[in-house]
Amino acid sequence: MDQLMPFISEVGFPIIVTLYLLYRIESKLDAVVQSIQSLPERLKKVE
């Protein structure tokens, strides 16, 4: 049990930060995908 606590404190924080950043990036990627999908429609309007 004494070896488990330092492991959790060393590994737990990077895991939490990684999950938080992945969550934030996911929402931005959704916006990029939506923009790319609407691009052909926008290009047709310009012509």
C-alpha positions as CSV (number, residue, x, y, z in Angstrom):
1,M,0.0,0.0,0.0
2,D,2.9,2.3,0.7
3,Q,4.1,2.0,-2.9
4,L,0.7,2.5,-4.4
5,M,0.2,6.1,-3.1
6,P,3.3,7.6,-4.7
7,F,2.4,5.8,-8.0
8,I,-1.1,7.3,-8.0
9,S,0.2,10.8,-7.2
10,E,2.9,10.6,-10.0
11,V,0.6,9.0,-12.6
12,G,-2.8,10.3,-11.6
13,F,-2.1,14.0,-12.3
14,P,-0.8,13.5,-15.9
15,I,-3.8,11.3,-16.7
16,I,-6.2,13.9,-15.4
17,V,-4.5,16.6,-17.4
18,T,-4.4,14.5,-20.6
19,L,-8.1,13.6,-20.3
20,Y,-9.0,17.3,-19.8
21,L,-7.0,18.4,-22.8
22,L,-8.5,15.6,-25.0
23,Y,-11.9,16.8,-24.0
24,R,-11.1,20.3,-25.0
25,I,-9.5,19.3,-28.3
26,E,-12.5,17.1,-29.2
27,S,-14.9,20.1,-29.2
28,K,-12.5,22.1,-31.3
29,L,-12.1,19.2,-33.8
30,D,-15.9,18.9,-34.1
31,A,-16.0,22.6,-35.1
32,V,-13.2,22.0,-37.7
33,V,-15.0,19.0,-39.1
34,Q,-18.3,20.9,-39.4
35,S,-16.5,23.7,-41.2
36,I,-14.9,21.4,-43.6
37,Q,-18.2,19.6,-44.4
38,S,-19.9,22.9,-45.1
39,L,-17.1,24.2,-47.3
40,P,-18.4,22.7,-50.7
41,E,-21.8,24.4,-50.1
42,R,-20.2,27.7,-49.3
43,L,-18.0,27.4,-52.5
44,K,-21.1,26.8,-54.6
45,K,-22.6,30.0,-53.3
46,V,-19.5,32.1,-54.3
47,E,-19.5,30.9,-57.9
